[in-house]
Each structure stands twice: as C-alpha cells, then as structure tokens.
Amino acid sequence: MTSSRHPLLHHHSHHSHHPSSSRNGTKQILLIATFCFALLIVVGTQCYAAMGRTDLLTQNPHSAAFVTKDDYISDSVVEYRKEGSDEGQPQNSPEEPGLDYNGTPLHVVFSTSCSEQMHWESYTFFYHAFKVRQPGTVTRIASGCTDKEAEFALQFHRESIQTMSDRFRLHLTPDFSKQRLTDKSNYKYMNKPFGLRSWLENVLQMNSTDSRRPRGVEDGVVILMDPDMVLLRPLVHDFSKEDVIWVEDNPATTMVKHGFPMAQQDGYLGNQWMYINGTFITGDPTITKPKDKFGPLYWNTGPPYLATVKDMYDISVLWTDYAPRVDHINPGLFAEMQGFIWATYKLNLPHTLIKSIVVSTTKAHHREGWAYIDNLPDSEVCVPSPAMKLPIGLHYCKRYGLGPDFFFSKYRLKKNYLNCEKNLLQPPPKDIHTKYDYFISPPPPHGKPPKELEKKSFTQKQAKREGFMLCGLIHAVNEAATYYKKHNCDDKIANFNKVYTIRNDPGKY
C-alpha cells in the first residue's frame, strides 16, 4: 500500500532532504527497533489478569520439548490495544459505547490472515462498524503473519484503524492452517476456530481460574463474524426490539444468554454435517444424529455466531478438536463450519436461528433475509431509503454481476485497493437490475482471455438481488476507501475518481 503517510507504506518521503531528517531518521529507527523488540519478547500475562491492561499481550513460551495443541494456542501471541484500555471493563461513553445498550459487554471478532486482501477487507469491516456505531469491542484476529507482516499489521492498525475507535483491536496468533490430522498442507479456515480460542484464552483469560479473569467476563457476548461482512446497522445480542426474520414463529429466546446461542441460518450446508461419522468426530460411540427436520431449525448455523463468552469458549475447545477430525474424513471448504456444528451439538447448545442477519447468495430460497430485498420498490434497490427494511449486514462471500461491465468479487478486487493513487470502483446505474438479466464474467487477471467469456442468465428476482448486492458492496468499499484516503493520504496523490471496473482493469494490482 504505497503512497500513504505510513512510514512502512511510503518510504520515500518528500521531506527526506530536510535538515532535521537526521533527527527524524534516528527517531524512526528507535521506533522501529522498539516495535520489533516488543514483537520478539514473550512475557507472561499474570500482570494483565491482575491489572486488566497492556499494550502487547504475550504468553510465556513452553520449555517442554513436546508442544501440545493447547500449548500452541497460547504460545507467541501478540495483542495490541491503545494504552489504558481494558477488555474486561469496556469503556462506555455516549459517543462510543463499549457495552450493549442494556449494559452487556459485547466482543465482535473476526479471523483473517495477513495478506493484502485481508487488510482492505478488515479496514472495510472496521470502517462500517465505526459508521453504524457498533457497540462493544471489535477485534481482528490475524493468524500466521511473518515478522515483517506483523510489523506492518500493527502499524496499519494503530495508525489507520484505531484512530477511528480505541475499542478496535488487533490480536496476532501463530499460523494454525496446518492443524490437520495427517495432511499438512494449508487449510486456511482452521485459523478461525484456533484463532478464536487463542483470543478467548489470551485476552479474556477463559482458561484461567475465576480469580484471574476480569470480573464478569464470561457473562459478556461474543459475536463471531467474517471479514467479508459489512454492517448496515449495529448487531447486538438482544433482538427483542430488532426487525429480523426468525426461522421459528416462536423462537426459544430473543436474547443471547447462557445456554441460548444464536446465529444466522446457514444457506449452504443444509444437513450434510449429520451424515459424516459423528463417533469419529466426537469420540462418543453413543452419539446419534438429530432428526433431519431439526437441522434447519436449531443446528445448521453460519456466521455471524452469537454466544455468551462462557458458551463460546466451551464451543471453541471442542471446535479446535472436531474441525481437524471433520477435515480428515470430509475435507473441503466447509469442514470448519461442520466442526462448529458438531461442537454445539455435542454440548447440547441448539441455536436460535435468524434468517436476516446477513444476505449472501442471491440464489437462496428461504434461508436468508432476501424477502426484504424482494419487497423493495425498483427505485430503492440500489439506494434504499432509511425507512426500508433491510438485513443487518451484507456477506460478500460470492461473486456478483450484472450486464457486460459490472462485477464484484473480493478475490478479483485489486489487492492494494486502498493505495492512495488507485481509482475507486465505478458505481453501477441505480436501475441496473431493470436493464440486465445476465452478467458476463470479466477477463482473467493474467494471461489471454478465453475465446468466449462466461455468460450467466438471471430470473427477474435474482437480477434484483444481484443489483442490490452490487450497489451496496461497491458503495461500501468506495466509502471505506474514501475515508482511508482522506485520513491517510497526501492530498496531492489521493485519487477519488470512480472509474475502475474489474472488466476494464482485471489485474490483481
């Protein structure tokens, strides 16, 4: 991410020949040296448990020759938060509440790697949490960073993200992608359960005795999300006054509490998880699958997941055990999600499911909140008015497109999209869903395009949904990038031109 005010992003400053550059250079060297030293030192967390505050939180290395999975979760962890902030007792002010509206501590967390793509996704996530005034702390759990990547992630977070709110946190962990039973190739989604558990144990001290934990921490609520989500309004744990679409007409609860977790009803897995070997996964020879009808009612969960800190920790302990087992006998994209479901099933924690926390796949029939979008007037699909009913957020885990020119995919957006000199995305016309009932895929990022690009047709309903996602996502990333550039880029090079499309500029950078 070149051409920003970050020392790590903009090496050749126009001030480099100033007479004071020697003093400035010395300060920068001292700053970087101090930073690297803080990353390399591994210290105990007893002082954090007692005082509830630190800048860089790490764990003592284990001296034993054999390091267990549980040891690995707690080893070599770095936590960054602004000096004086307290995870156990969140700050609460009218401008930036650290608590939910009824006083419950909320902890929004999401798991990432340290890639450039994850930086722009994370920034977009944090920006929209800031924009909608999301209560509680918001933590990015970044796993598997090299020393150089960790240094950059910390600098980026401190100078570009935590300036929005001191409740925005970064938690660095080792790489858990090889936590597999036999296959030691990377399965990046293994970082999600292991990273979550690392954060719960190293920050909230959930593997410690009650006397070492911050008071009442287990009664807080964890909201586990994905980085490719955009909040349209705050996500809270009490839905009694929220306009959502419940899976059941009479849900067991409208508020997350001990023994009553909640989640988005999954739109992909269905009951597939029930038909893999539960005995192998759980180690329980007596376990049986639930009846098929109960899957979509209580168990077929997807992110966001909401549970009390106590329940989420219990889930994470089994999840880190079960996900590698599911991966071993049923490898694939959704192995970690199926591991989560088996953990909740073993713990007898049926979820109260909501259809409309997020929308993602425009092909969904009844498992997402598309009824809200289907009911929008054509004039409000691209820019809904505040009076319109909408899901709480967007989950851009698929690709979206209409017509020959407009296309969005997180994998195809330029990896360095936040760079100061990069163009912003071209917004689609507000009536795009009435103009096209198809999309043509853009050329590949490298090499010669095929003789004929993929063309996909849509029904009128799906075209409307595609238009909603295209407009919403392009606006969301443009708005986040605009805020970034206004606060981090030199005015002379900040580019706010909205002319970029993936079709006319398909390269990765």
C-alpha positions in Angstrom: 0.0 0.0 0.0 2.2 2.7 -1.2 1.8 6.5 -1.2 0.3 6.9 2.3 1.5 8.6 5.3 2.6 5.4 7.0 6.3 5.1 7.4 6.0 1.5 6.3 3.9 2.3 3.3 5.7 5.4 2.0 9.4 5.0 2.2 10.4 8.0 0.1 9.0 11.0 1.8 9.3 14.4 0.2 10.8 15.6 3.5 13.8 13.3 3.1 16.3 16.2 2.4 15.1 18.4 5.3 17.9 19.5 7.7 16.1 17.7 10.5 16.0 14.4 8.6 18.8 13.0 10.7 17.0 13.5 13.9 13.7 12.2 12.4 15.6 9.2 11.0 17.0 8.4 14.4 13.5 8.6 15.9 12.2 6.3 13.2 15.0 3.8 13.8 14.3 3.9 17.6 10.6 3.5 17.0 11.1 0.5 14.7 13.6 -1.1 16.9 11.3 -0.7 19.9 8.4 -2.1 17.9 10.4 -5.2 16.8 11.7 -5.7 20.3 8.1 -5.7 21.6 7.1 -8.3 19.0 10.0 -10.6 19.8 9.8 -10.5 23.6 7.4 -13.1 25.1 6.2 -12.2 28.5 3.7 -13.7 31.0 0.2 -12.5 31.2 -0.3 -12.6 35.0 0.0 -8.8 35.2 -2.8 -8.5 32.7 -5.1 -10.7 34.6 -4.4 -8.6 37.7 -4.4 -5.2 36.1 -6.6 -5.8 33.0 -4.4 -3.6 30.8 -1.4 -3.9 28.5 -0.3 -2.8 25.0 1.4 -6.0 23.8 0.0 -9.1 25.5 2.0 -12.3 25.0 2.4 -15.7 26.7 5.5 -17.4 28.1 7.0 -20.0 25.8 6.7 -23.5 26.9 10.0 -25.1 27.8 8.9 -28.7 27.2 10.3 -30.4 24.1 6.8 -31.6 23.0 4.3 -28.8 22.4 0.7 -29.8 22.5 -2.2 -28.3 20.5 -3.4 -26.4 23.6 0.1 -25.1 24.3 0.3 -23.8 20.7 -2.8 -21.8 21.1 -1.4 -19.9 24.0 2.2 -19.5 22.6 3.7 -16.5 20.8 0.5 -14.4 20.9 0.5 -10.6 20.5 -2.4 -8.4 21.4 -2.5 -4.7 20.6 -4.8 -2.2 22.1 -4.4 1.5 23.0 -2.7 2.1 26.3 -5.1 2.3 29.2 -8.0 0.4 27.6 -9.5 -2.5 29.4 -11.0 -5.6 27.7 -12.7 -6.8 30.9 -14.3 -3.5 31.7 -15.1 -1.8 28.3 -15.2 2.0 28.2 -18.7 3.4 27.9 -19.4 6.9 26.7 -22.3 8.4 24.8 -20.1 8.7 21.7 -18.6 5.2 21.7 -20.3 2.7 24.0 -18.2 -0.3 25.0 -21.3 -2.1 26.1 -24.5 -3.2 24.5 -27.5 -0.9 25.1 -28.5 -2.8 28.2 -25.0 -2.9 29.7 -23.8 -6.3 28.5 -20.1 -6.3 27.2 -20.0 -7.2 23.5 -17.0 -8.6 21.7 -17.2 -8.6 17.9 -14.3 -10.7 16.5 -13.3 -11.9 13.0 -10.5 -14.1 11.7 -8.0 -13.2 8.9 -4.6 -13.9 7.6 -2.0 -11.1 7.0 -2.5 -10.8 3.2 -3.1 -7.5 1.4 -6.6 -8.6 0.6 -7.3 -9.1 4.3 -6.1 -5.6 5.0 -8.6 -3.9 2.8 -11.4 -6.3 4.0 -10.5 -5.6 7.6 -10.4 -1.9 7.0 -13.8 -2.0 5.3 -15.2 -4.1 8.2 -13.9 -1.7 10.9 -15.0 1.4 8.9 -18.6 0.2 8.8 -18.6 -0.8 12.4 -17.4 2.7 13.1 -20.0 4.2 10.8 -23.0 2.4 12.3 -21.6 2.9 15.9 -21.4 -0.8 16.6 -21.3 -1.2 20.4 -18.6 -3.2 22.2 -15.0 -4.1 21.2 -14.2 -5.1 17.6 -11.1 -7.4 17.2 -9.3 -8.6 14.1 -7.6 -12.0 14.8 -4.8 -12.2 12.3 -3.0 -15.5 12.1 0.2 -16.7 10.5 1.9 -13.3 10.0 5.7 -13.2 9.3 7.7 -10.8 11.4 7.5 -8.2 8.6 3.8 -8.8 8.1 3.1 -8.5 11.8 5.1 -5.2 12.0 3.0 -3.8 9.1 -0.3 -5.1 10.5 0.4 -3.5 13.9 1.4 -0.2 12.3 -1.6 -0.2 9.9 -4.0 -1.0 12.8 -2.5 1.6 15.1 -2.4 4.5 12.6 -5.4 3.8 10.3 -7.9 1.7 12.3 -7.6 2.5 15.9 -7.8 6.2 15.1 -11.5 5.5 14.4 -12.1 4.0 17.8 -9.9 2.8 20.7 -12.3 -0.1 21.0 -10.9 -1.5 17.7 -8.3 -4.2 18.5 -5.8 -6.5 16.8 -4.8 -9.9 18.0 -1.9 -11.7 16.3 -1.6 -15.5 16.6 0.7 -18.2 15.1 -0.4 -20.0 11.9 -3.0 -22.7 12.6 -3.6 -23.6 9.0 -1.6 -26.9 9.3 -3.5 -28.1 12.4 -4.7 -31.2 10.5 -4.6 -34.8 11.5 -2.4 -36.1 8.6 -2.5 -33.8 5.6 -0.1 -30.9 6.5 -1.0 -28.7 3.5 -2.6 -25.4 4.4 -6.3 -25.3 5.2 -6.6 -21.6 5.9 -10.0 -21.8 7.6 -8.5 -23.8 10.5 -7.3 -20.4 11.8 -10.9 -19.5 12.6 -11.5 -21.9 15.5 -7.9 -21.9 16.8 -7.6 -18.1 16.5 -10.9 -17.6 18.4 -9.8 -19.9 21.1 -6.4 -18.1 21.3 -8.2 -14.8 21.8 -10.6 -16.2 24.4 -7.7 -17.6 26.4 -5.1 -14.9 26.0 -7.3 -11.9 26.2 -10.4 -12.9 28.1 -8.4 -15.4 30.2 -11.0 -18.1 29.8 -8.6 -20.9 30.6 -7.6 -19.2 33.9 -9.1 -19.6 37.3 -12.0 -17.3 38.2 -9.8 -15.2 40.4 -7.5 -14.3 37.4 -10.2 -13.4 35.0 -11.6 -9.9 34.7 -14.8 -9.7 36.7 -17.9 -11.0 34.9 -16.1 -11.6 31.6 -17.9 -14.9 31.0 -21.2 -13.1 31.0 -20.3 -11.0 28.0 -21.4 -11.9 24.5 -19.1 -12.9 21.6 -20.2 -12.1 18.1 -18.1 -14.2 15.7 -18.2 -12.7 12.2 -16.3 -13.0 8.9 -14.1 -10.2 7.5 -16.1 -10.1 4.3 -19.1 -8.7 6.0 -20.4 -5.1 6.0 -22.7 -3.9 8.8 -25.7 -1.8 7.7 -26.7 -1.2 11.3 -25.4 -2.3 14.7 -25.5 -6.0 15.5 -26.5 -6.6 19.1 -27.4 -9.6 21.3 -30.9 -8.6 22.2 -33.3 -8.9 19.3 -36.5 -8.3 21.2 -36.8 -4.9 19.5 -35.0 -5.7 16.3 -36.7 -6.2 13.0 -35.5 -9.6 11.9 -36.9 -12.7 10.2 -36.9 -15.6 12.6 -36.7 -19.2 11.5 -39.3 -20.2 14.0 -42.5 -18.3 14.6 -42.0 -18.6 18.4 -38.2 -18.6 19.0 -36.9 -20.0 22.2 -35.3 -16.7 23.0 -34.9 -13.3 21.6 -31.7 -12.6 23.6 -28.4 -14.4 23.7 -27.8 -15.7 27.2 -26.1 -18.7 28.8 -27.3 -21.9 27.1 -29.1 -19.9 24.4 -26.7 -19.0 21.5 -28.0 -17.5 18.2 -26.8 -17.5 14.6 -27.5 -16.8 11.0 -29.3 -19.8 9.5 -26.8 -21.3 7.0 -27.7 -21.0 3.4 -25.1 -23.5 2.0 -24.6 -26.6 4.2 -28.0 -28.0 4.9 -28.0 -31.3 6.8 -24.7 -32.6 5.2 -22.9 -32.4 8.6 -25.3 -35.1 10.0 -24.1 -37.7 7.6 -20.5 -37.8 8.4 -19.1 -40.1 11.1 -20.1 -38.4 14.4 -18.4 -41.1 16.5 -15.1 -40.4 14.9 -15.5 -36.6 15.2 -16.7 -36.6 18.9 -15.1 -39.7 20.2 -18.5 -40.7 21.6 -19.7 -44.2 20.4 -23.2 -43.5 21.6 -23.8 -40.2 19.7 -26.6 -40.2 17.1 -27.6 -37.5 14.6 -30.7 -35.4 15.2 -33.8 -35.9 13.1 -33.5 -34.2 9.7 -36.2 -31.7 10.5 -34.2 -30.2 13.4 -31.2 -29.3 11.3 -32.6 -26.1 9.7 -34.4 -25.3 13.0 -31.5 -25.4 15.5 -28.2 -26.7 14.2 -27.5 -25.6 10.6 -25.6 -22.4 11.6 -23.4 -20.0 9.7 -21.7 -16.7 10.7 -22.4 -14.5 12.5 -22.5 -16.7 15.5 -23.5 -15.2 18.9 -23.0 -16.8 22.3 -22.0 -15.8 25.8 -18.3 -15.8 26.4 -18.7 -18.9 28.6 -20.6 -20.8 25.9 -18.3 -19.6 23.1 -15.3 -20.8 25.0 -16.8 -24.2 25.6 -17.6 -24.4 21.8 -14.1 -23.3 20.9 -12.5 -26.0 22.9 -14.4 -28.7 21.1 -14.3 -26.9 17.8 -10.5 -27.0 17.8 -10.7 -30.7 18.4 -13.5 -31.5 16.0 -12.6 -29.3 13.0 -9.4 -31.3 12.2 -11.4 -34.5 12.5 -14.1 -33.3 10.1 -11.4 -32.1 7.8 -9.8 -35.6 7.9 -12.9 -37.5 6.8 -14.8 -34.9 4.9 -12.2 -32.3 3.7 -13.5 -29.3 1.9 -14.4 -25.6 2.2 -16.9 -26.1 4.9 -15.1 -28.5 7.2 -14.5 -25.9 9.9 -18.2 -24.9 9.8 -19.3 -28.5 10.2 -16.8 -28.8 13.1 -18.6 -25.9 14.8 -22.0 -27.5 14.4 -20.7 -30.8 15.8 -19.3 -28.9 18.8 -22.6 -27.2 19.5 -24.5 -30.5 19.0 -22.2 -32.3 21.5 -22.6 -29.5 24.0 -26.4 -29.6 23.5 -26.4 -25.9 22.6 -29.2 -25.6 20.0 -29.1 -22.2 18.3 -32.0 -19.8 17.9 -31.7 -19.1 14.2 -32.3 -15.8 12.3 -32.6 -15.7 8.5 -31.9 -12.0 8.1 -28.7 -11.1 10.0 -26.9 -11.2 6.6 -27.6 -11.9 2.9 -25.0 -13.5 0.7 -26.1 -15.9 -2.1 -28.7 -14.4 -4.4 -29.9 -18.0 -5.2 -31.1 -18.6 -1.7 -34.8 -19.6 -1.4 -35.8 -19.4 2.3 -32.6 -19.3 4.4 -31.6 -15.7 4.1 -33.2 -12.3 4.5 -34.0 -11.8 0.8 -37.6 -11.2 1.5 -36.6 -7.6 2.5 -34.9 -7.1 -0.8 -37.6 -8.7 -2.9 -40.1 -6.3 -1.4 -38.1 -3.2 -2.2 -39.6 -0.9 -4.9 -37.4 -0.8 -8.0 -36.5 2.8 -7.3 -35.0 1.8 -3.9 -33.0 -1.3 -4.8 -29.7 0.5 -5.3 -30.1 3.2 -2.7 -32.7 2.1 -0.2 -34.3 4.9 2.0 -33.9 4.7 5.7 -37.5 3.6 6.1 -36.9 0.4 4.1 -36.5 -2.9 6.0 -33.1 -4.5 5.3 -30.8 -7.2 6.7 -28.3 -6.2 9.4 -25.4 -6.8 7.1 -24.0 -7.9 3.7 -21.8 -11.0 3.4 -19.9 -10.8 0.2 -18.7 -14.4 0.0 -19.9 -14.9 -3.5 -19.4 -13.1 -6.8 -22.0 -10.6 -8.1 -22.5 -9.1 -11.5 -25.0 -7.6 -14.0 -24.6 -6.8 -17.6 -21.3 -6.7 -19.5 -19.5 -4.2 -17.2 -20.4 -4.5 -13.6 -18.9 -7.3 -11.5 -17.7 -7.6 -7.9 -15.7 -10.4 -6.2 -13.5 -10.0 -3.2 -10.9 -12.2 -4.9 -10.9 -10.0 -8.0 -10.7 -6.6 -6.4 -7.2 -5.2 -6.6 -5.2 -6.5 -3.6 -3.8 -3.0 -3.0 -7.2 -1.3 -3.5 -6.5 1.1 -0.6 -3.4 2.5 -2.2 -3.7 6.3 -2.4 -3.3 6.6 -6.1 -5.7 3.8 -7.0 -9.1 4.6 -8.7 -12.3 3.9 -6.8 -14.9 1.5 -8.2 -17.3 2.8 -10.8 -20.8 2.8 -9.3 -23.5 1.0 -11.4 -26.6 2.8 -12.6 -29.3 2.9 -10.0 -31.7 0.9 -12.2 -29.1 -1.7 -13.3 -31.4 -4.6 -12.2 -34.0 -3.4 -14.7 -31.5 -3.1 -17.6 -29.9 -6.6 -17.5 -30.9 -10.1 -16.7 -27.4 -11.6 -17.2 -23.8 -10.9 -16.5 -20.6 -11.6 -18.5 -17.6 -12.5 -16.4 -14.6 -10.2 -16.6 -11.3 -11.4 -18.3 -8.9 -13.3 -16.1 -6.3 -11.3 -14.1 -3.4 -12.7 -16.1 -2.9 -14.3 -19.5 -5.0 -14.3 -22.6 -8.8 -14.3 -22.0 -10.8 -17.3 -23.3 -12.4 -17.1 -26.7 -15.8 -16.7 -25.1 -16.3 -15.3 -21.6 -18.8 -16.9 -19.2 -22.3 -15.6 -19.6 -24.9 -16.2 -16.9 -28.6 -15.5 -17.0 -30.8 -14.5 -14.1 -34.5 -14.5 -13.3 -36.0 -11.1 -12.6 -35.9 -11.8 -8.9 -32.3 -12.8 -8.9 -31.3 -9.8 -11.0 -32.9 -7.6 -8.4 -30.8 -9.2 -5.7 -27.7 -9.0 -7.8 -28.3 -5.3 -8.3 -28.8 -4.8 -4.5 -25.5 -6.5 -3.7 -23.6 -4.8 -6.5 -24.8 -1.3 -5.5 -24.3 -2.0 -1.8 -20.9 -3.5 -2.0 -19.4 -1.1 -4.4 -20.7 1.8 -2.3 -19.4 0.1 0.9 -15.8 -0.4 -0.3 -15.7 3.0 -2.0 -16.9 4.7 1.1 -14.3 2.9 3.3 -11.5 3.7 0.8 -12.5 7.3 0.6 -12.4 7.7 4.4 -9.0 6.0 4.4 -7.6 8.3 1.7 -8.9 11.4 3.4 -7.2 10.5 6.6 -4.0 8.7 5.4 -3.0 10.0 2.0 -1.3 13.2 0.8 -3.9 15.4 -0.9 -1.7 15.7 -4.0 -1.9 12.0 -4.7 -5.2 10.8 -3.2 -7.3 9.5 -6.0 -11.1 9.7 -5.7 -12.0 9.0 -9.3 -14.8 6.4 -9.6 -13.8 4.9 -12.9 -12.4 1.4 -12.0 -14.1 -1.8 -13.1 -12.7 -5.3 -12.9 -13.6 -5.7 -16.5 -11.6 -2.8 -17.8 -8.7 -3.4 -15.4 -8.6 -7.1 -14.4 -5.1 -7.2 -12.9 -4.5 -8.1 -9.3 -2.6 -4.9 -8.6 
